[in-house]
Amino acid sequence: MTTSQRVKARASGKFEIIDISGGERNRLLNLDEDHYCDVKAIEIAPAKLTRTLSAFANASGGDIYLGIAEQEFFGTKDRTWTG
């Protein structure tokens, strides 16, 4: 079972929180963002997260991973696990 299969929004609007292994963490830190995958820092403003959720809901869906901070330094993105 993949992480995206285990972490799904429930009909009640709540999310399941799961523990992941170091290998899964490393895979998430190296994900390529696109129309179906997005990473967000745990400190994301609720309004911004709402816009992202709405965009995914109005499109073909996808996976949003919270707890991955991202900084750009001279054109290179550096991600940190904060989840």
OpenMM code with the backbone's topology and positions (N, CA, C; nanometers):
from openmm import Vec3, app, unit

residues = "MET THR THR SER GLN ARG VAL LYS ALA ARG ALA SER GLY LYS PHE GLU ILE ILE ASP ILE SER GLY GLY GLU ARG ASN ARG LEU LEU ASN LEU ASP GLU ASP HIS TYR CYS ASP VAL LYS ALA ILE GLU ILE ALA PRO ALA LYS LEU THR ARG THR LEU SER ALA PHE ALA ASN ALA SER GLY GLY ASP ILE TYR LEU GLY ILE ALA GLU GLN GLU PHE PHE GLY THR LYS ASP ARG THR TRP THR GLY".split()
positions = [
    Vec3(0.0843, -0.1176, 0.0000),
    Vec3(0.0000, 0.0000, 0.0000),
    Vec3(0.0889, 0.1240, 0.0000),
    Vec3(0.0615, 0.2184, -0.0885),
    Vec3(0.1428, 0.3392, -0.0983),
    Vec3(0.0987, 0.4421, 0.0049),
    Vec3(0.1855, 0.5399, 0.0270),
    Vec3(0.1533, 0.6468, 0.1217),
    Vec3(0.0286, 0.7209, 0.0785),
    Vec3(0.0155, 0.7481, -0.0507),
    Vec3(-0.1015, 0.8232, -0.0971),
    Vec3(-0.2297, 0.7431, -0.0764),
    Vec3(-0.2215, 0.6105, -0.0803),
    Vec3(-0.3392, 0.5294, -0.0537),
    Vec3(-0.3750, 0.5311, 0.0944),
    Vec3(-0.2750, 0.5446, 0.1802),
    Vec3(-0.2995, 0.5410, 0.3235),
    Vec3(-0.3446, 0.6758, 0.3795),
    Vec3(-0.3033, 0.7839, 0.3127),
    Vec3(-0.3381, 0.9171, 0.3624),
    Vec3(-0.4430, 0.9757, 0.2690),
    Vec3(-0.5669, 0.9595, 0.3044),
    Vec3(-0.6754, 1.0085, 0.2197),
    Vec3(-0.7700, 1.0936, 0.3026),
    Vec3(-0.8223, 1.1941, 0.2378),
    Vec3(-0.9237, 1.2754, 0.3052),
    Vec3(-1.0488, 1.1901, 0.3217),
    Vec3(-1.1034, 1.1947, 0.4382),
    Vec3(-1.2269, 1.1208, 0.4641),
    Vec3(-1.3457, 1.2104, 0.4332),
    Vec3(-1.4591, 1.1505, 0.4164),
    Vec3(-1.5798, 1.2274, 0.3841),
    Vec3(-1.6089, 1.3321, 0.4907),
    Vec3(-1.5686, 1.3078, 0.6132),
    Vec3(-1.5939, 1.4026, 0.7210),
    Vec3(-1.4990, 1.5218, 0.7173),
    Vec3(-1.4022, 1.5208, 0.6274),
    Vec3(-1.3079, 1.6308, 0.6170),
    Vec3(-1.1845, 1.6137, 0.7035),
    Vec3(-1.1708, 1.4995, 0.7691),
    Vec3(-1.0541, 1.4745, 0.8528),
    Vec3(-0.9526, 1.3928, 0.7751),
    Vec3(-0.8275, 1.4008, 0.8184),
    Vec3(-0.7209, 1.3281, 0.7533),
    Vec3(-0.6644, 1.2254, 0.8487),
    Vec3(-0.6188, 1.1166, 0.7927),
    Vec3(-0.5524, 1.0140, 0.8713),
    Vec3(-0.4046, 1.0500, 0.8798),
    Vec3(-0.3481, 1.0454, 0.9988),
    Vec3(-0.2054, 1.0723, 1.0182),
    Vec3(-0.1365, 0.9386, 1.0390),
    Vec3(-0.0312, 0.9147, 0.9627),
    Vec3(0.0382, 0.7867, 0.9708),
    Vec3(0.1862, 0.8091, 0.9985),
    Vec3(0.2498, 0.7092, 1.0543),
    Vec3(0.3950, 0.7100, 1.0698),
    Vec3(0.4559, 0.6522, 0.9430),
    Vec3(0.5674, 0.7104, 0.9005),
    Vec3(0.6342, 0.6588, 0.7815),
    Vec3(0.7790, 0.6249, 0.8157),
    Vec3(0.8383, 0.5427, 0.7321),
    Vec3(0.9771, 0.5028, 0.7527),
    Vec3(1.0712, 0.6090, 0.6960),
    Vec3(1.1989, 0.5964, 0.7279),
    Vec3(1.2992, 0.6877, 0.6733),
    Vec3(1.3052, 0.6830, 0.5217),
    Vec3(1.2878, 0.5643, 0.4657),
    Vec3(1.2884, 0.5501, 0.3196),
    Vec3(1.1717, 0.6210, 0.2547),
    Vec3(1.0534, 0.6100, 0.3174),
    Vec3(0.9361, 0.6800, 0.2644),
    Vec3(0.9547, 0.8306, 0.2753),
    Vec3(1.0135, 0.8761, 0.3859),
    Vec3(1.0412, 1.0194, 0.4030),
    Vec3(1.1329, 1.0685, 0.2919),
    Vec3(1.2370, 0.9959, 0.2632),
    Vec3(1.3313, 1.0363, 0.1581),
    Vec3(1.2629, 1.0406, 0.0220),
    Vec3(1.1739, 0.9455, -0.0039),
    Vec3(1.1017, 0.9447, -0.1311),
    Vec3(1.0136, 1.0694, -0.1424),
    Vec3(0.9465, 1.1061, -0.0324),
    Vec3(0.8618, 1.2250, -0.0341),
    Vec3(0.9429, 1.3528, -0.0531),
    Vec3(1.0610, 1.3584, 0.0066),
    Vec3(1.1454, 1.4773, -0.0082),
    Vec3(1.1948, 1.4949, -0.1513),
    Vec3(1.1950, 1.3885, -0.2292),
    Vec3(1.2456, 1.3948, -0.3664),
    Vec3(1.1353, 1.3903, -0.4717),
    Vec3(1.0099, 1.4034, -0.4305),
    Vec3(0.8997, 1.4030, -0.5261),
    Vec3(0.9080, 1.5213, -0.6204),
    Vec3(0.8692, 1.4992, -0.7445),
    Vec3(0.8568, 1.6087, -0.8404),
    Vec3(0.7155, 1.6641, -0.8300),
    Vec3(0.7028, 1.7942, -0.8086),
    Vec3(0.5711, 1.8569, -0.8039),
    Vec3(0.5188, 1.8753, -0.9459),
    Vec3(0.3890, 1.8513, -0.9620),
    Vec3(0.3235, 1.8727, -1.0904),
    Vec3(0.1751, 1.8966, -1.0648),
    Vec3(0.0926, 1.8762, -1.1666),
    Vec3(-0.0510, 1.9008, -1.1522),
    Vec3(-0.1187, 1.8017, -1.0583),
    Vec3(-0.0529, 1.6911, -1.0284),
    Vec3(-0.1119, 1.5860, -0.9446),
    Vec3(-0.0400, 1.5676, -0.8118),
    Vec3(0.0629, 1.6451, -0.7860),
    Vec3(0.1417, 1.6286, -0.6638),
    Vec3(0.1926, 1.7646, -0.6171),
    Vec3(0.1725, 1.7928, -0.4879),
    Vec3(0.2173, 1.9197, -0.4319),
    Vec3(0.2649, 1.8953, -0.2893),
    Vec3(0.3680, 1.9676, -0.2486),
    Vec3(0.4168, 1.9600, -0.1108),
    Vec3(0.3993, 2.0971, -0.0467),
    Vec3(0.3649, 2.0967, 0.0819),
    Vec3(0.3419, 2.2209, 0.1552),
    Vec3(0.4064, 2.2108, 0.2925),
    Vec3(0.4544, 2.3235, 0.3418),
    Vec3(0.5103, 2.3296, 0.4768),
    Vec3(0.3976, 2.3142, 0.5784),
    Vec3(0.4300, 2.2659, 0.6944),
    Vec3(0.3307, 2.2469, 0.8002),
    Vec3(0.2747, 2.3814, 0.8461),
    Vec3(0.3483, 2.4892, 0.8254),
    Vec3(0.3063, 2.6230, 0.8677),
    Vec3(0.2191, 2.6942, 0.7642),
    Vec3(0.1705, 2.6244, 0.6632),
    Vec3(0.0912, 2.6865, 0.5574),
    Vec3(-0.0322, 2.7557, 0.6167),
    Vec3(-0.0621, 2.8720, 0.5636),
    Vec3(-0.1814, 2.9461, 0.6080),
    Vec3(-0.3062, 2.8690, 0.5649),
    Vec3(-0.4064, 2.8631, 0.6499),
    Vec3(-0.5281, 2.7887, 0.6149),
    Vec3(-0.5906, 2.8337, 0.4831),
    Vec3(-0.5898, 2.9625, 0.4545),
    Vec3(-0.6488, 3.0118, 0.3294),
    Vec3(-0.5727, 2.9584, 0.2085),
    Vec3(-0.4411, 2.9524, 0.2180),
    Vec3(-0.3617, 2.9016, 0.1062),
    Vec3(-0.3839, 2.7516, 0.0876),
    Vec3(-0.3941, 2.6786, 0.1975),
    Vec3(-0.4205, 2.5352, 0.1879),
    Vec3(-0.5585, 2.5107, 0.1280),
    Vec3(-0.6552, 2.5937, 0.1654),
    Vec3(-0.7904, 2.5813, 0.1108),
    Vec3(-0.7894, 2.6010, -0.0400),
    Vec3(-0.7128, 2.6999, -0.0885),
    Vec3(-0.7029, 2.7230, -0.2338),
    Vec3(-0.6421, 2.6013, -0.3043),
    Vec3(-0.5392, 2.5430, -0.2430),
    Vec3(-0.4749, 2.4262, -0.3026),
    Vec3(-0.5709, 2.3083, -0.3061),
    Vec3(-0.6411, 2.2829, -0.1955),
    Vec3(-0.7379, 2.1731, -0.1903),
    Vec3(-0.8491, 2.1930, -0.2935),
    Vec3(-0.8959, 2.3162, -0.3062),
    Vec3(-1.0007, 2.3466, -0.4027),
    Vec3(-0.9527, 2.3233, -0.5458),
    Vec3(-0.8310, 2.3647, -0.5746),
    Vec3(-0.7757, 2.3456, -0.7091),
    Vec3(-0.7654, 2.1969, -0.7428),
    Vec3(-0.7201, 2.1164, -0.6485),
    Vec3(-0.7091, 1.9728, -0.6722),
    Vec3(-0.8481, 1.9101, -0.6877),
    Vec3(-0.9442, 1.9554, -0.6063),
    Vec3(-1.0797, 1.9012, -0.6136),
    Vec3(-1.1475, 1.9362, -0.7456),
    Vec3(-1.1166, 2.0530, -0.8003),
    Vec3(-1.1774, 2.0962, -0.9260),
    Vec3(-1.1056, 2.0437, -1.0490),
    Vec3(-0.9928, 1.9794, -1.0287),
    Vec3(-0.9169, 1.9219, -1.1403),
    Vec3(-0.9317, 1.7697, -1.1344),
    Vec3(-0.8267, 1.7005, -1.1652),
    Vec3(-0.8288, 1.5545, -1.1665),
    Vec3(-0.7854, 1.4936, -1.0345),
    Vec3(-0.7760, 1.5756, -0.9294),
    Vec3(-0.7323, 1.5239, -0.7996),
    Vec3(-0.5812, 1.5191, -0.7915),
    Vec3(-0.5308, 1.4464, -0.6945),
    Vec3(-0.3869, 1.4340, -0.6777),
    Vec3(-0.3517, 1.4170, -0.5316),
    Vec3(-0.2260, 1.4307, -0.5016),
    Vec3(-0.1743, 1.4118, -0.3661),
    Vec3(-0.1125, 1.5413, -0.3159),
    Vec3(-0.1470, 1.5786, -0.1922),
    Vec3(-0.0889, 1.6947, -0.1260),
    Vec3(-0.0221, 1.6436, 0.0004),
    Vec3(0.1058, 1.6734, 0.0157),
    Vec3(0.1825, 1.6277, 0.1308),
    Vec3(0.2166, 1.7471, 0.2187),
    Vec3(0.1668, 1.7454, 0.3424),
    Vec3(0.1942, 1.8518, 0.4382),
    Vec3(0.3118, 1.8111, 0.5254),
    Vec3(0.3951, 1.9084, 0.5585),
    Vec3(0.5079, 1.8815, 0.6466),
    Vec3(0.6409, 1.8787, 0.5740),
    Vec3(0.6440, 1.9331, 0.4528),
    Vec3(0.7685, 1.9393, 0.3765),
    Vec3(0.7962, 2.0854, 0.3441),
    Vec3(0.8915, 2.1429, 0.4170),
    Vec3(0.9299, 2.2821, 0.3935),
    Vec3(1.0225, 2.2890, 0.2728),
    Vec3(1.0111, 2.3963, 0.1984),
    Vec3(1.0891, 2.4093, 0.0755),
    Vec3(1.1486, 2.5493, 0.0677),
    Vec3(1.2788, 2.5562, 0.0459),
    Vec3(1.3472, 2.6836, 0.0274),
    Vec3(1.4302, 2.6753, -0.0997),
    Vec3(1.4394, 2.7886, -0.1680),
    Vec3(1.5206, 2.7937, -0.2887),
    Vec3(1.6454, 2.8762, -0.2603),
    Vec3(1.7590, 2.8208, -0.2989),
    Vec3(1.8875, 2.8849, -0.2744),
    Vec3(1.9678, 2.8809, -0.4037),
    Vec3(1.9835, 2.9967, -0.4672),
    Vec3(2.0547, 3.0075, -0.5946),
    Vec3(2.0015, 2.9095, -0.6989),
    Vec3(1.8679, 2.9029, -0.7091),
    Vec3(1.8053, 2.8192, -0.8107),
    Vec3(1.7920, 2.6724, -0.7750),
    Vec3(1.8398, 2.6332, -0.6590),
    Vec3(1.8303, 2.4938, -0.6154),
    Vec3(1.7317, 2.4849, -0.4990),
    Vec3(1.6325, 2.3964, -0.5139),
    Vec3(1.5348, 2.3784, -0.4072),
    Vec3(1.5895, 2.2829, -0.3016),
    Vec3(1.5731, 2.3221, -0.1767),
    Vec3(1.6143, 2.2393, -0.0644),
    Vec3(1.4903, 2.2108, 0.0200),
    Vec3(1.4621, 2.0839, 0.0417),
    Vec3(1.3429, 2.0452, 0.1181),
    Vec3(1.3826, 1.9899, 0.2527),
    Vec3(1.2989, 2.0184, 0.3515),
    Vec3(1.3225, 1.9714, 0.4884),
    Vec3(1.1938, 1.9059, 0.5391),
    Vec3(1.2069, 1.7896, 0.5995),
    Vec3(1.0932, 1.7187, 0.6573),
    Vec3(1.0604, 1.7809, 0.7923),
    Vec3(0.9383, 1.8317, 0.8053),
    Vec3(0.8950, 1.8889, 0.9323),
    Vec3(0.7691, 1.8202, 0.9831),
    Vec3(0.7276, 1.7150, 0.9132),
    Vec3(0.6035, 1.6456, 0.9486),
    Vec3(0.6271, 1.5501, 1.0571),
] * unit.nanometer
topology = app.Topology()
chain = topology.addChain("A")
for resn in residues:
    res = topology.addResidue(resn, chain)
    for name in ("N", "CA", "C"):
        topology.addAtom(name, app.Element.getBySymbol(name[0]), res)
